[in-house]
Amino acid sequence: MLVEATLTVVVIAVGLVFISRGMSGSLKALSTLQHTHRLLVLAESTRSELETIAQQAPGSISLNGSFDPPNDQYQWTMQQVPAQWESSDLGAGMWSVMLTVSRANGTPPRVRLHTIWPADWIVQ
């Protein structure tokens, strides 16, 4: 009887260890998803703001920045390169723009949005 009780306790303890490891992994994944969602929302709103500024005052946008609290632990950067197309007629005057939003300390996750802008919106 004592052996059976001891064996039952061991089996339960081993099961609880695996369950706690699974819960820990799930919580870490949930935290990463929350950060990624926040980054995506920030990236989309920043892209919209930058496009509005670029349309109203072409060439006057910044290529990097940070966010106001409570999102001050995040930053954004924008890269611009001439668009490469197979047909030169399609890409004339168009630029590929990549907006990256990440934590200010550089740790993952990060979100990148790619879009195409006319050349007159680009900071030269």
Secondary structure, DSSP 4 states (H G I P E B T S, - for coil): -HHHHHHHHHHHHHHHHHHHHHHHHHHHHHHHHHHHHHHHHHHHHHHHHHHHHHHHSTT---SEEE--TTSTTEEEEEEEEE---SSHHHHTTEEEEEEEEEETT-PSPEEEEEEEEEGGGS--
